[in-house]
């Protein structure tokens, strides 16, 4: 299957301008859209990128996501910029227009998500028509109950479409990681980590799947991959479609291995070093390298009575590094000192491969930064807003950067 066509995001400049209110460059102050009241000045000031450079703060949009909605993951914009969803795990899924008074619907069901990694198996389809995700379904055969994930489509109008069941002899569908919004995914069968039977562990299977058609495109047992049999659990997955249309998937395993799988080829362990637990990472735009965050944080006691707590102990080290996937060699490193408790956000790389968005500690607490993917140089910084989980992303044409969190979307124009 040609993934190149499947991964093309249906996003045009016109829809971005309409959705986010991007104004002409001659207007210096950022525009507020749907953000009412007179207390936005501090927020606008902290979101200004300094020093002046390629990234310019354009709009601050307040979406109609309910204020009380759980903040497990950042809100997710549709590719055409017209819709947004918010995930609440035990509360469900909220979908609606980005403008107030438009369509909105809530899926009032408990849905799968990972609280430790702050991730959820949901994403917009490329054509922005629906969110593709999963529900957990339980079936009873005799006296034995079986729990498995089942792909679904969730639409803004409130409708749900049950997609074909994904089945494999290796066991139930326990994990799924979407590859863009094409309906393709990396799936894990027989990987329920609550199980302790050795024979079940041996049959753990990874597979490229097509959720629209319920098809297994390529599968491999974990135990058959050289160097992977002794790894306990799957920690994180990131994927990318390369310029030729092939899907590349990088899987981090606990305690120490990294698995690279290019569709149509055999998966192989690559020579990347062990990292701090739950360290976020993302593949480069051409899928040849990986940007890894260091989760650099101060150490010490965390307690509620802050005036009686000792000050955090600053720690110096790696904030982010860029490594070649085939050799594991470092291309560049960003180092620094964390004087406060912190945790790295999931980074983003622009589709044209020029820019990256990362979180980093600095003398004022926590910041976001635009970096050069060629050199690792920090180009501009913004204060990290306190909106709960923060999402960083770029538009499909690399001309805009987005910072999302809570009910807010900050949009930046990125000069060529």
C-alpha positions in Angstrom: 0.0 0.0 0.0 1.3 3.4 -0.9 1.5 5.4 2.4 2.6 8.6 0.8 -0.8 9.3 -0.6 -2.5 8.1 2.6 -0.5 10.5 4.7 -1.2 13.7 2.8 -2.9 16.1 5.2 -5.8 17.9 3.7 -4.9 21.3 5.0 -4.8 24.5 2.9 -3.5 28.0 3.7 -7.0 29.3 3.3 -8.4 27.1 6.0 -5.6 27.9 8.4 -6.2 31.6 7.9 -9.9 31.2 8.4 -9.6 29.0 11.5 -6.8 30.8 13.4 -7.4 34.4 12.3 -3.8 34.8 11.0 -3.6 38.5 10.1 -1.3 40.5 7.8 2.3 40.8 9.0 2.0 44.6 9.3 -0.2 44.2 12.4 2.2 43.9 15.3 0.0 42.8 18.2 -1.4 39.3 18.3 -5.1 38.9 17.7 -7.4 37.4 20.4 -10.2 35.2 19.0 -13.0 34.1 21.4 -11.0 35.2 24.4 -13.1 37.5 26.5 -12.3 39.8 29.4 -9.5 42.3 30.1 -7.0 40.0 31.9 -5.1 38.6 28.9 -2.2 41.0 28.9 0.1 38.9 31.1 -0.6 35.8 28.9 0.0 37.6 25.7 3.3 39.0 27.1 4.6 35.6 28.2 3.8 34.1 24.8 5.8 36.6 22.9 8.8 34.9 21.3 12.2 36.6 22.2 14.4 37.7 20.8 12.8 38.8 17.5 13.3 36.1 14.9 11.6 33.7 12.5 8.7 32.9 14.8 6.0 35.7 15.3 3.1 35.4 17.7 -0.1 35.9 15.6 -3.2 34.8 17.4 -4.5 33.5 20.7 -7.7 31.5 20.3 -10.0 30.3 23.1 -11.8 27.2 21.9 -15.2 26.2 23.3 -13.9 23.1 25.1 -15.7 23.0 28.5 -13.5 24.7 31.2 -14.0 21.7 33.5 -12.8 19.1 31.0 -10.0 16.9 32.3 -6.5 18.0 31.3 -4.9 14.6 30.6 -3.6 15.4 27.1 -3.5 18.7 25.1 -6.4 19.5 22.8 -5.9 18.3 19.2 -6.7 20.5 16.2 -8.0 18.9 13.0 -5.7 19.2 9.9 -8.1 21.7 8.3 -8.1 23.8 11.5 -11.9 23.8 11.8 -12.3 21.3 14.6 -10.8 20.3 17.9 -11.0 17.4 20.3 -10.2 17.0 24.0 -9.6 13.7 25.7 -10.7 13.0 29.2 -10.2 9.2 29.7 -12.8 8.4 32.4 -15.0 11.3 31.1 -14.7 10.5 27.4 -14.1 12.6 24.3 -15.2 16.1 23.5 -15.4 17.1 19.8 -16.5 20.4 18.3 -15.9 23.4 16.1 -13.1 25.8 17.1 -15.6 28.7 17.2 -18.1 29.2 20.0 -21.7 28.4 19.1 -20.8 25.7 16.6 -21.3 22.0 16.6 -20.1 20.0 19.7 -20.6 16.5 21.0 -19.3 14.6 24.0 -18.7 10.8 24.0 -19.6 10.0 27.6 -17.7 6.8 28.0 -14.5 5.7 29.6 -11.9 5.4 26.9 -8.3 4.0 26.8 -5.4 6.3 27.7 -2.0 6.2 29.4 -1.8 8.5 32.4 1.9 7.9 32.9 2.9 9.0 29.4 0.0 11.5 29.0 -0.9 9.9 25.6 -4.2 8.5 24.2 -4.8 6.4 21.1 -6.8 8.9 19.2 -6.0 11.2 16.2 -7.8 13.1 13.4 -8.2 11.5 10.0 -6.3 13.3 7.3 -9.5 14.7 5.8 -10.7 16.1 9.2 -14.0 14.1 8.9 -13.6 12.1 12.1 -11.3 11.1 15.0 -10.0 7.6 14.7 -9.5 5.8 18.0 -10.4 2.7 20.0 -12.7 1.4 22.6 -12.1 -1.5 24.9 -14.6 -4.3 24.4 -15.1 -7.3 26.6 -16.5 -10.6 25.3 -17.3 -13.7 27.4 -16.7 -17.2 26.0 -18.0 -19.8 28.4 -16.6 -18.8 31.8 -13.7 -16.8 30.4 -13.8 -13.1 29.6 -11.6 -11.5 27.0 -10.8 -7.7 26.7 -9.5 -6.2 23.5 -9.3 -2.9 21.8 -11.6 -2.2 18.8 -11.1 0.6 16.3 -13.8 3.2 16.0 -14.5 6.5 14.2 -15.9 9.4 16.2 -17.6 12.2 14.3 -18.4 15.8 15.4 -22.1 15.1 14.7 -22.0 12.5 17.5 -22.1 9.4 15.3 -19.8 6.5 16.0 -18.7 3.9 13.4 -17.4 0.6 14.5 -14.5 -0.4 12.3 -13.6 -4.1 11.4 -12.1 -6.0 14.3 -8.3 -6.5 14.2 -7.4 -10.0 15.1 -4.2 -12.1 15.2 -3.3 -15.5 16.6 -0.8 -13.8 18.9 -3.6 -12.6 21.1 -6.0 -9.7 21.7 -5.4 -6.2 20.4 -3.8 -4.5 23.4 -1.9 -1.5 22.0 -2.3 0.7 18.9 -0.3 3.7 17.7 -1.7 5.6 14.8 0.6 6.6 11.8 -0.6 10.1 10.9 -4.3 10.2 10.1 -4.4 7.5 7.4 -5.9 4.7 9.4 -2.6 2.8 9.4 -1.1 2.0 12.7 1.4 -0.1 14.6 -0.6 -2.6 16.7 0.4 -4.9 19.6 -1.3 -8.2 20.0 -1.0 -10.3 23.2 0.8 -7.5 25.0 -1.4 -7.0 28.0 1.3 -6.4 30.6 -1.0 -7.6 33.4 -0.6 -11.1 32.1 2.2 -13.3 33.6 2.1 -16.5 31.5 5.4 -17.1 29.9 3.7 -18.7 26.8 1.6 -15.5 26.4 4.7 -13.3 26.7 6.5 -15.4 24.0 3.7 -14.8 21.5 3.6 -11.0 21.8 3.2 -9.7 18.3 3.8 -6.3 16.6 2.0 -5.6 13.3 1.4 -2.9 10.7 -2.4 -2.8 10.4 -5.0 -1.0 8.2 -7.8 -0.2 10.6 -10.2 0.9 7.9 -10.2 -2.6 6.4 -9.3 -4.7 9.5 -6.2 -5.9 7.7 -2.8 -7.1 9.0 -0.2 -5.8 6.6 2.9 -7.2 8.2 3.5 -8.9 11.5 6.4 -10.2 13.6 6.7 -11.9 17.0 8.6 -9.8 19.5 10.7 -12.9 20.6 11.9 -13.5 17.1 13.6 -10.1 16.8 17.3 -10.4 17.7 18.1 -8.4 20.9 14.5 -7.8 21.9 13.5 -11.0 23.7 14.7 -9.8 27.1 12.9 -6.4 27.0 10.1 -6.3 29.5 7.6 -3.8 28.1 6.9 -1.3 25.3 7.3 2.3 26.6 6.7 4.6 23.7 6.2 4.7 19.9 6.8 7.4 17.3 6.3 7.2 13.5 6.9 9.1 10.3 6.2 8.7 6.6 9.4 9.3 4.7 9.5 11.2 1.4 9.2 7.9 -0.6 5.9 7.0 1.2 7.2 4.3 3.6 6.3 4.2 7.3 9.1 4.3 9.8 8.3 3.3 13.4 10.7 3.8 16.3 9.8 1.9 19.5 11.4 2.4 22.9 11.4 -0.7 25.1 12.1 -1.1 28.8 14.7 -1.3 30.1 17.2 -0.4 27.3 16.5 -1.1 23.6 15.2 0.8 20.6 13.5 -0.9 17.7 13.3 0.6 14.2 10.8 -0.9 11.8 10.4 0.3 8.2 7.3 -1.1 6.5 8.3 -3.9 4.1 11.5 -4.6 5.9 12.5 -6.6 8.9 12.5 -4.7 12.3 15.9 -4.3 13.9 17.3 -3.0 17.2 19.3 0.3 16.6 22.2 1.5 18.6 20.6 4.3 20.6 21.5 4.6 24.3 19.2 4.1 27.3 17.4 7.3 28.4 15.6 8.6 31.4 12.3 7.0 32.1 9.4 8.3 29.9 11.8 10.6 27.9 9.8 12.0 25.0 11.2 11.7 21.4 10.2 12.4 17.8 11.6 11.3 14.4 13.1 13.8 12.0 11.1 14.9 8.9 13.1 12.4 6.7 12.9 9.6 9.4 16.7 9.3 9.4 17.3 10.7 12.9 15.6 11.1 16.3 15.2 14.1 18.6 15.4 12.8 22.2 14.5 14.9 25.3 16.4 14.4 28.5 13.7 15.0 31.2 16.3 17.2 33.0 14.9 18.3 36.4 16.1 19.5 39.8 16.0 17.0 42.6 14.9 17.1 46.2 11.8 17.0 48.3 8.4 17.8 46.8 5.8 18.7 49.4 2.7 20.9 49.9 4.2 23.2 52.5 6.5 25.0 50.2 7.7 27.5 52.8 9.0 24.6 54.9 10.5 22.6 52.0 14.2 22.8 51.2 15.0 24.4 47.9 15.3 22.0 44.9 18.8 20.9 44.1 19.8 22.1 40.6 20.9 19.5 38.1 23.0 20.0 35.0 23.0 17.8 31.9 21.4 17.0 28.6 18.2 18.9 27.7 17.8 17.5 24.2 20.0 15.7 21.6 19.7 14.7 18.0 21.0 11.3 17.0 21.4 9.4 13.7 19.2 6.3 13.8 21.5 4.0 11.9 24.7 4.7 13.8 23.4 6.2 17.1 25.9 9.0 16.7 25.1 12.4 18.2 24.6 15.2 15.7 24.2 17.9 18.3 23.3 18.3 22.0 21.5 21.1 24.0 22.8 21.1 27.6 21.8 23.3 30.6 20.8 23.4 34.2 17.4 22.8 35.8 16.9 24.7 39.0 13.2 23.7 39.3 11.3 20.4 39.1 10.4 19.8 35.5 9.5 17.2 32.9 10.1 17.4 29.1 7.2 18.0 26.8 6.8 15.9 23.6 8.9 17.8 21.0 7.9 18.6 17.4 9.8 18.9 14.2 8.6 21.0 11.2 7.7 18.9 8.1 10.4 20.8 6.1 13.0 19.6 8.6 14.3 23.1 9.5 12.8 23.8 12.9 12.1 22.1 16.2 9.9 23.0 19.1 11.0 21.8 22.6 10.6 22.5 26.3 13.6 23.5 28.3 14.4 24.7 31.9 16.0 28.1 32.3 16.6 30.6 35.1 13.0 31.7 35.1 11.5 28.2 35.4 10.2 26.5 32.3 10.3 27.7 28.7 9.5 26.6 25.2 12.0 27.1 22.4 12.3 27.3 18.7 15.5 25.5 17.7 17.5 24.9 14.5 17.4 21.2 13.5 20.6 21.7 11.7 22.7 22.9 14.6 20.6 22.6 17.7 20.9 26.3 18.4 18.1 27.9 20.5 16.7 30.6 18.3 13.8 32.0 20.3 12.1 31.3 23.7 8.6 31.7 25.1 7.5 31.2 28.7 5.7 27.9 29.2 2.1 28.6 30.0 0.3 26.9 32.9 -2.5 25.4 30.8 -2.0 21.8 32.0 -0.5 19.4 29.4 1.0 21.4 26.6 1.1 20.3 22.9 3.7 21.5 20.4 3.2 21.1 16.6 3.7 22.6 13.1 1.3 23.0 10.2 1.7 20.7 7.2 3.4 23.5 5.2 5.8 24.4 8.1 4.6 28.0 8.0 2.9 28.0 11.3 3.7 26.7 14.8 1.1 25.9 17.5 1.2 25.7 21.3 -2.0 24.1 22.7 -3.2 23.4 26.2 -6.4 23.5 28.2 -8.8 25.4 26.0 -6.2 27.6 24.3 -4.4 27.6 21.0 -1.5 30.0 20.4 -0.5 30.4 16.7 2.8 31.6 15.4 3.9 32.4 11.9 7.3 30.9 11.0 9.2 32.8 8.3 10.9 30.9 5.6 
